[in-house]
Amino acid sequence: MILWDHPPRCLSPHVLPARSHCEALTWHPPRGDTQVRVVRWTCDCDPLFYELCQAGGVRFIRRTRRSRSDLTIDETDRRPAAEADAMWIALLHGLVR
């Protein structure tokens, strides 16, 4: 028997809760890049969701926070793809926030 943690409509991964030894990422306002490709994303069923983005040969994580009256978007530093991919995996496993 399979037990679902989330409604069946959730097809994207969910971020695990932050672990006790979770490291803090540095978040900045968006740069306003005109050409951004979203490579991976988390489910947007919660008010907080993340996207792994690529722009100009580098990658970064975009964090979007929704409230009833506001939408706040922040981004991490740009990094080479291998570093950003490792940061993405750490985020999914609750090792960074």
C-alpha angles and dihedrals in degrees: 000000000000119000116201119220091196137026113284090249089071103096098157125074123270123224113247117236116275112272122231091256094046115149121224119241120214111246126201135182112269116278093220097240110184096207111050124154118200106222100178136359143186125236113283096210089106125062089249121060138155139219130197104221136189126207129163096352096308133090136221140169120251118205120201122193119189128197130169093269106021147046118205121192125189132173136204125231116287113259139175111277096255092053094045091048090053090048089051092053090048089051093051091051095049095251096120135026 
